[in-house]
Amino acid sequence: MKLFAHRGWCAGAGENTVAAFTRAAGQAGISGIELDVRRAPDGDTLLVCHDPPRAGVDTLTLDAALEFLSGTNLELFVELKERDLAPTVINRLVAARMAERSVVFAFPPVARAFPWTQTRVVRLGIIEVFPWRLNGAMRDYAPDMLFLGWDDRVWTRAAFRTWWSAASLMRLSERHHVPVAVGIVQRAADLDWLRRQGVHAAVTDLDATITARLG
């Protein structure tokens, strides 16, 4: 199972920064990073940030991020936080020669605007929170990767494990012929469970416990 560092290393201070990406690039056992992309207030510049950018705060641009990341071996999960960004982001990935090691993905309200019916030079994915909607997502979009998981509410993590302990994640991947990525993982025990489920990748917040096990 591949591990992707959430927002470069983990959510919180220093997320989505070159410093975080540098830590991930130097950490054994990390295959890639997940990062978020939004528009700057000027409407033209693309920024690497999860939340809307605040005035006066220095925020990493996508171009600067890709310039750094192109010199690493990291794979990319690129989550788009706003509609109509996909064509531009895809072009930037192609220009940075990172298309083959990237997946562009989003929640359904944003992913609906992806160029699903065009020739795909970058793999496209969709986040589906509700298992009973997976068949519809596969039928409507034919994504190259499925993203599943839970949020920071305790019950969503418990519900995910309960559901997928009965309905196999491995069988899901095999049935739809598509790799499955899961996040956001914050416990080493959950990573162990996901490995046993045959998951392709996990997006994880890296803490001392998890990194100590990576070597």
Summary of the structure (lengths in Angstrom):
residues: 215
radius of gyration: 16.5
end to end distance: 15.6
largest distance: 48.8
contacts: 668
relative contact order: 0.15
helix: 38%
strand: 23%
